[in-house]
């Protein structure tokens, strides 16, 4: 159970870092509609991961899976596979039935979801991170 918690905490940290990491340029880029959608999914992913250990809600996790699967259809090629992997694991977790089984499912699918979450976070940090310019 400790391994699953460590995995989930790592995924949460990776997602949070991805959203907070500044982009290379010093200007404030306009956040695209696609990035807003991806950032919304990232927020849902973080909430679902947090709820898996504390307040298991299969409905929310199932909705997350459906959202990722739907968004993957129009996602950039670089993250389409990662989004489908996250959707697949979320579906498995949602159908696991309870928090203990959900953690076991996450542990079983760690090799699949770990790289997917890293790809996802990396994409967001490089392509969708909002930046601010320092005031002089």
Secondary structure, DSSP 8 states (H G I E B T S, - for coil): -HHHHHHHHHHHHHHHHHHH---SSSS-----HHHHHHHHHHHHHHHHHHHHHHS--HHHHHHHHHHHHHHHTTS-HHHHHHHHHHHHHHHHHHTT-SHHHHHHHHHHTHHHHHHHHHHHHHHHHHHT--------
